[in-house]
Amino acid sequence: MAVRSRPSAERGKERAAERAHWPGAAPNEAVAAGCDKIVQELSKVQGVAKVLVAQHDVYKGFLAEELTPLVLATQKQFNYTHICSGASAFGKNLIPRVAAKLDVAPISDIIEIKSPDTFVRTIYAGNVICTVQCDEGVKVFSVCGTSFEAAPPSAGSASVEKIEQKLTESDRPELTSAKVVVSGGRVGASHAAVDAGFVPNDLQVGQTGKIVAPELYIAMGISGAIQHLAWMKDSKTIVAINKDPEAPIFQVADCGLVADLFQAVPEVTELLKKK
Ligand SMILES: Cc1cc2nc3c(=O)[nH]c(=O)nc-3n(C[C@H](O)[C@H](O)[C@H](O)COP(=O)(O)OP(=O)(O)OC[C@H]3O[C@@H](n4cnc5c(N)ncnc54)[C@H](O)[C@@H]3O)c2cc1C
């Protein structure tokens, strides 16, 4: 759920009213992913002005990895001042990711809203209660639902708007089911290459990426760190090209070439084309 920011002129006039009504108020816009019945119910909740709906099979599992880009794209488009979620397993997964991507500190488990930037939250498993003021441009927080009165579920009449998100489309086979995987490392899909922005993270192999075991795995300029190795070592045939003969990737490689990949790869490609 997200609260949309208002234009600054409007904000000044509304601020007093906003303050008076803030504690306990429902957010005025909500983002729903893929559920007609929920959309209908949400649109009737008092205080909700608009429900944004994104429908796609990828959102059915409520995976934070899929939902974070959706929330970020929505934030980019609508420029909300507050983004929140329930303090559930779902919220605990999603909210820190969204906050990290927006480069703001999230506030978790709030039990009271004192003003638009001041919240009460519990720490030490509820043994200490603290009041925090948040000076981030966007307030990202999770809410203990049991600490708030439920908004009346039938007094509202929010509009419903569909939003679209561009999902990664590729004519390549899915990484986990591909028969041949060609991976490039920091030099040229290891974690380092994704971090460097060379490739999207759906191409990352490894502990925090995908597990692969294709017929043929070609590792080019990949050192073979354990976080990469353990998730691709079951590949049927592993070919490694690395200029460092001591690179750990050679310990699991069936076929290794110690060479500069910028020289070796074009040569091998030419040879293969001639075959
Ligand atoms: C919690 C955690 C989770 C992680 N998860 C993952 C994960 O899912 N996947 C993953 O890949 N990593 C993961 N990592 C990171 C991992 O530890 C390594 O840092 C990363 O795999 C290194 O990537 P790299 O081999 O591409 O880069 P580097 O370690 O920089 O190695 C580059 C290699 O390329 C070789 N090279 C350089 N230039 C050339 C050239 N011109 N020709 C030939 N060879 C060359 C070098 O000799 C070197 O061996 C994780 C780390 C942590 C802590």
The ligand as a Tripos MOL2 file, in Angstrom:
@<TRIPOS>MOLECULE
LIG
   53    58     1     0     0
SMALL
NO_CHARGES

@<TRIPOS>ATOM
      1 C1         26.3280  -14.1980    0.5310 C.3       1 LIG1
      2 C2         26.9720  -14.2130   -0.8320 C.ar      1 LIG1
      3 C3         26.2380  -14.6630   -1.8910 C.ar      1 LIG1
      4 C4         26.8200  -14.6930   -3.1620 C.ar      1 LIG1
      5 N1         26.0980  -15.1620   -4.2120 N.ar      1 LIG1
      6 C5         26.6750  -15.2770   -5.4040 C.ar      1 LIG1
      7 C6         25.9860  -15.8510   -6.5220 C.ar      1 LIG1
      8 O1         24.8180  -16.2120   -6.4400 O.2       1 LIG1
      9 N2         26.6430  -15.9760   -7.6900 N.ar      1 LIG1
     10 C7         27.9270  -15.5590   -7.8660 C.ar      1 LIG1
     11 O2         28.4770  -15.7000   -8.9840 O.2       1 LIG1
     12 N3         28.6130  -15.0020   -6.8530 N.ar      1 LIG1
     13 C8         28.0110  -14.8430   -5.6250 C.ar      1 LIG1
     14 N4         28.6980  -14.2500   -4.6020 N.ar      1 LIG1
     15 C9         29.9920  -13.5680   -4.8940 C.3       1 LIG1
     16 C10        31.1820  -14.5210   -5.0020 C.3       1 LIG1
     17 O3         31.7540  -14.7060   -3.7170 O.3       1 LIG1
     18 C11        32.2470  -13.9320   -5.9400 C.3       1 LIG1
     19 O4         32.6010  -12.6680   -5.4860 O.3       1 LIG1
     20 C12        31.7940  -13.7990   -7.3940 C.3       1 LIG1
     21 O5         31.2700  -15.0520   -7.8590 O.3       1 LIG1
     22 C13        33.0320  -13.4130   -8.2180 C.3       1 LIG1
     23 O6         32.6200  -13.2480   -9.5360 O.3       1 LIG1
     24 P1         33.6810  -13.3920  -10.7240 P.3       1 LIG1
     25 O7         34.2980  -14.7740  -10.6870 O.co2     1 LIG1
     26 O8         32.9710  -12.9880  -11.9460 O.co2     1 LIG1
     27 O9         34.7120  -12.2430  -10.3820 O.3       1 LIG1
     28 P2         36.2110  -12.2640   -9.8480 P.3       1 LIG1
     29 O10        36.3150  -12.9610   -8.5300 O.co2     1 LIG1
     30 O11        36.6760  -10.9000   -9.9520 O.co2     1 LIG1
     31 O12        37.0060  -13.1730  -10.8810 O.3       1 LIG1
     32 C14        37.2540  -12.7840  -12.1900 C.3       1 LIG1
     33 C15        38.0090  -13.9410  -12.8370 C.3       1 LIG1
     34 O13        38.2050  -13.6170  -14.2010 O.3       1 LIG1
     35 C16        39.5510  -13.9190  -14.5580 C.3       1 LIG1
     36 N5         39.9010  -12.9930  -15.6380 N.ar      1 LIG1
     37 C17        40.0620  -11.6510  -15.5470 C.ar      1 LIG1
     38 N6         40.3580  -11.1330  -16.7500 N.ar      1 LIG1
     39 C18        40.3860  -12.1580  -17.6280 C.ar      1 LIG1
     40 C19        40.6520  -12.2700  -19.0260 C.ar      1 LIG1
     41 N7         40.8900  -11.2110  -19.7840 N.pl3     1 LIG1
     42 N8         40.6190  -13.5020  -19.5960 N.ar      1 LIG1
     43 C20        40.3440  -14.6100  -18.8410 C.ar      1 LIG1
     44 N9         40.0980  -14.5730  -17.5160 N.ar      1 LIG1
     45 C21        40.1050  -13.3630  -16.9100 C.ar      1 LIG1
     46 C22        40.3710  -13.7240  -13.3190 C.3       1 LIG1
     47 O14        41.5290  -14.4990  -13.3640 O.3       1 LIG1
     48 C23        39.3960  -14.1990  -12.2230 C.3       1 LIG1
     49 O15        39.5560  -15.5880  -11.9570 O.3       1 LIG1
     50 C24        28.1330  -14.2140   -3.3410 C.ar      1 LIG1
     51 C25        28.8590  -13.7500   -2.2440 C.ar      1 LIG1
     52 C26        28.2790  -13.7400   -1.0080 C.ar      1 LIG1
     53 C27        29.0830  -13.2370    0.1450 C.3       1 LIG1
@<TRIPOS>BOND
     1     1     2 1
     2     2     3 ar
     3     2    52 ar
     4     3     4 ar
     5     4     5 ar
     6     4    50 ar
     7     5     6 ar
     8     6     7 ar
     9     6    13 1
    10     7     8 2
    11     7     9 ar
    12     9    10 ar
    13    10    11 2
    14    10    12 ar
    15    12    13 ar
    16    13    14 ar
    17    14    15 1
    18    14    50 ar
    19    15    16 1
    20    16    17 1
    21    16    18 1
    22    18    19 1
    23    18    20 1
    24    20    21 1
    25    20    22 1
    26    22    23 1
    27    23    24 1
    28    24    25 2
    29    24    26 1
    30    24    27 1
    31    27    28 1
    32    28    29 2
    33    28    30 1
    34    28    31 1
    35    31    32 1
    36    32    33 1
    37    33    34 1
    38    33    48 1
    39    34    35 1
    40    35    36 1
    41    35    46 1
    42    36    37 ar
    43    36    45 ar
    44    37    38 ar
    45    38    39 ar
    46    39    40 ar
    47    39    45 ar
    48    40    41 1
    49    40    42 ar
    50    42    43 ar
    51    43    44 ar
    52    44    45 ar
    53    46    47 1
    54    46    48 1
    55    48    49 1
    56    50    51 ar
    57    51    52 ar
    58    52    53 1
@<TRIPOS>SUBSTRUCTURE
     1 LIG1         1 GROUP 0 **** ****
